[in-house]
Amino acid sequence: MFGSIAGAPVSKYRDAFNRMSKFLRDKHDGCLLALIFSPSSAPSLDPSFLGTKLSLLLQDIKDECSKLFVQLLAFGGSITFPEYFDKTVRNMNINEIIYIIPTRAGASASLMVAVTHDKMYLNPWTILDPFNISISIPPGAPKDISLFIAMSELIMDMMKSEGKDLTQQISYQALSLMAAHGTLYEYIEAQRLLNYLNDLIEYRMKDKLKISIDEFKEIFLGTESKPPSHISGTEAIDIFKEAHIMDDEMQKLSSYLEKSALEEMENTSTNGIIVTHKSEMRIGGTIQVAQMIPHL
């Protein structure tokens, strides 16, 4: 648990963390990871920086608990982060990942929750954002080699076509222009990411749902004629088998922790706080590296 450092009093957010951590340990026999980001300037959920830092923090507690509670307020990031997080946690002999979401999970965070949860606890007013894939590949940016090969093969096939008519010539010229401006890369990458997302839903979420895969995709991905939907906590319990509304004690403690952490970030110009009972990391602002807190 967090204690005072060099005689200083325990801060409000550390007091809030201690209370939530004790509640989960005593009532649910689990450890707490709080991952709370500022809505105005949230860090990205990415496997490289954040994934590595999370792995280092979790190594300190991996032998102490088989059940990890993740209190979450996070937003954008990589579509591959959920799988990275799941593999990291499961291979530390943590058998259950349980999310506590008092307010909101943005697109990437929502995907992480949906794909990796064993259980989730929400308030009726909690919002889970629909999944959102953003593609932006500047013309001069480095390209993934498989992406480059796919695009090159597409153009080469057009060039080798025998008896090219006017339509084929126009198609080849259009593809060349798209490649020059990066649009073709974005198109092929978008297809790859959608295929990856479909695989995640088909193979990692099928047994977690009360509704069909097609119904789920319509809600969280949308269709050609209908945009995706934001989902409330009340709606989530009709979609996911292991979605639950928090009891009063969990609701009050998680809300206190979230609000206190957001106040702490505002006071210290920090963009994110990630904390366990043994260590802490702040992102942006005055502290940008993992700050180890003594286990008292």
Secondary structure by P-SEA (a helix, b strand, c coil): cccccccccccaaaaaaaaaaaaaaacccbbbbbbcccccbbbbbcccaaaaaaaaaaaaccccccbbbbbcbbbbbbcaaaaaaaaaaaaacccbbbbbbcccccaaaaaaaaccccbbbbcccbbbbcbbbbbbbcccccccaaaaaaaaaaaaaaaacccccaaaaaaaaaaaaaaaaaaaaaaaaaaaaaaaaaaaaaccccccccccaaaaaaaccccccccbbbbcaaaaaaccccbbbbcaaaaaaaaaaaaaaaaaaaaacccccccccccccccccccccbbbbccc
